[in-house]
């Protein structure tokens, strides 16, 4: 089976949460719609997984009474695209490199949530883990197909 790399799940779940906060539809609508396209490549991008992680992210931010939910989601997506787990710049370009290539090991929902939680705490302490407000996944031509999925039109019928 082919699974989504952890950083892609980080970005997708953060964007589901972000679009839910900004939008007027149930969070399930965003997760269901994005999952539909992601499942064509990644077997683990189920609507339930995306929904539960995004919901956990938002509940966590509410629990710690953080008013910057949108900023944390945006910054987390930015950091996930630009840096790997060791905080080294992520390579998106290369002669034989496909940054969206599936991996053989599945990333658990808990792993994605723990990464987000650690990021938020680190961000609150360090204060320098910000992203440009105008930054979008679409800015990177190497991952434009992921940007297309994240920016897909979502309707109320996607909630069911």
C-alpha positions in Angstrom: 0.0 0.0 0.0 1.0 3.6 -0.5 0.6 6.1 2.3 0.9 9.9 2.6 4.1 11.2 4.0 3.7 12.8 7.4 4.4 16.3 6.2 1.6 16.0 3.7 -0.8 14.9 6.4 0.3 17.8 8.5 -0.5 20.3 5.8 -3.8 18.7 4.8 -5.1 18.5 8.4 -4.0 22.1 9.1 -5.8 23.3 6.0 -9.0 21.3 6.8 -9.0 23.1 10.2 -8.2 26.4 8.7 -10.9 26.2 6.0 -13.4 25.1 8.6 -12.7 28.1 10.8 -12.9 30.5 7.8 -15.8 28.8 6.1 -19.5 28.2 6.8 -19.7 24.4 6.3 -19.2 21.5 8.7 -15.7 20.3 9.1 -16.7 16.9 7.6 -17.4 18.6 4.3 -13.8 19.8 4.0 -12.4 16.5 5.1 -14.6 14.5 2.8 -14.0 16.6 -0.2 -10.2 16.7 0.2 -10.1 13.0 1.0 -11.8 12.1 -2.2 -8.8 13.3 -4.3 -6.1 12.3 -1.8 -7.4 8.7 -1.7 -6.4 8.4 -5.4 -2.8 8.4 -4.3 -2.7 7.8 -0.6 -4.6 4.9 1.0 -4.6 6.4 4.5 -6.2 9.8 3.7 -9.6 8.8 4.8 -12.2 11.4 5.6 -12.4 10.1 9.2 -8.6 10.5 9.7 -8.5 14.0 8.3 -11.6 15.1 10.2 -10.4 13.7 13.5 -7.0 15.2 13.4 -8.3 18.6 12.3 -10.9 18.5 15.0 -8.3 17.5 17.6 -6.1 20.4 16.5 -9.0 22.9 17.0 -10.1 21.3 20.4 -6.5 21.6 21.6 -6.3 25.3 20.7 -9.6 25.9 22.5 -8.3 23.9 25.5 -5.2 26.1 25.9 -7.4 29.2 25.2 -5.3 30.3 22.2 -7.0 32.9 20.0 -4.5 32.4 17.2 -6.0 29.2 15.8 -5.8 30.4 12.2 -2.2 31.6 12.6 -1.1 28.3 14.2 -2.6 26.2 11.4 -1.1 28.5 8.7 2.3 28.5 10.4 2.2 24.7 10.9 1.4 24.1 7.2 4.2 26.5 6.2 6.8 24.8 8.5 5.7 21.3 7.3 6.2 22.3 3.7 9.5 24.1 4.3 11.2 22.1 7.0 11.6 18.4 7.9 11.4 16.9 11.3 15.0 17.8 12.1 14.3 21.4 11.1 16.3 21.2 8.0 15.0 22.8 4.8 12.8 20.3 2.9 13.9 19.5 -0.6 11.0 19.9 -3.0 13.2 20.1 -6.2 15.5 17.5 -7.7 16.1 15.6 -10.8 14.5 12.4 -9.6 12.7 13.7 -6.6 8.9 13.7 -6.4 8.0 15.5 -3.1 4.5 14.1 -3.3 5.6 10.4 -3.6 3.8 8.0 -1.4 5.7 6.2 1.4 5.4 2.6 2.6 4.8 3.4 6.3 1.5 4.8 7.5 1.5 7.9 9.7 -0.9 7.7 12.5 -3.5 10.4 13.4 -1.8 10.6 16.8 1.6 11.4 15.2 0.2 14.3 13.2 -1.7 15.7 16.3 1.4 15.4 18.5 3.5 17.2 15.9 1.0 20.0 15.8 0.8 20.2 19.6 4.6 20.3 19.9 4.7 23.0 17.2 2.2 25.2 19.0 4.1 24.9 22.3 7.4 25.6 20.6 5.9 28.5 18.6 4.5 30.1 21.8 7.9 29.8 23.5 10.1 30.8 20.6 7.8 33.2 18.8 9.8 33.0 15.6 8.1 30.2 13.8 5.9 32.4 11.7 5.1 32.3 8.0 4.4 35.1 5.7 0.6 35.9 5.7 0.6 35.8 1.9 2.2 32.3 1.7 0.2 29.6 0.1 1.0 26.0 -0.8 0.3 27.1 -4.4 3.5 29.2 -4.3 5.5 25.9 -4.9 5.1 24.6 -8.4 6.5 21.2 -7.3 3.4 20.6 -5.2 0.8 22.3 -7.2 -1.4 19.2 -7.4 -1.5 19.2 -3.6 -2.5 22.9 -3.7 -5.3 22.0 -6.1 -6.7 19.5 -3.6 -6.4 22.0 -0.7 -8.1 24.7 -2.6 -10.9 22.6 -4.1 -14.5 23.9 -4.0 -16.4 22.4 -1.1 -20.2 22.4 -0.9 -22.7 21.4 1.8 -23.4 18.1 0.0 -19.8 17.1 0.7 -20.6 16.9 4.4 -22.6 13.6 3.9 
